[in-house]
Every structure is written in structure tokens, then in C-alpha cells.
Amino acid sequence: MSLVLPLEGFEVRFIPAVRAVKPYVCPECEGPIAARTGHVCAWPKAESDRRRHWHAHCWRVAVRRGRVDGV
């Protein structure tokens, strides 16, 4: 199973643990994403200032349930 589900109109990237140097808060579960944890970064195309970092599992759940609009 892929860690990253694509979503039309969004740029979606997997950030491997080795490149994850800062902690973030996941917009889906509001839980912490620790530094050195692989995760997903997604944003609406042409709006990189709306970039958000997600747990990979939370991203898959949000895409499947149609809950990504509020990024």
C-alpha cells in the first residue's frame, strides 16, 4: 500500500524520516508529528503557503473520507 494517496488539485509528497527535521501538528488528528518521523506534506496547487504536514495514516483517512478541503 502506498503511503501517499494522490488528490486532484493538490501537490502531495512523502517526507522520509531522514529529511523530516522539524516537528509539526497533523491537521487531521491534531497530534504531534515528531522530527525524524516520515510523513506526508500536501498543499493546493499554486498555494504552497497552505502547505500542511500530515501523519501518513491520517492523510489516507482524510482523502478517503473527503476531509481535505479545509487544508
Helices and strands as residue ranges (DSSP letters): E 10-15, G 17-19, E 24-25, E 32-33, E 39-44, G 48-50, E 52-54, H 56-65
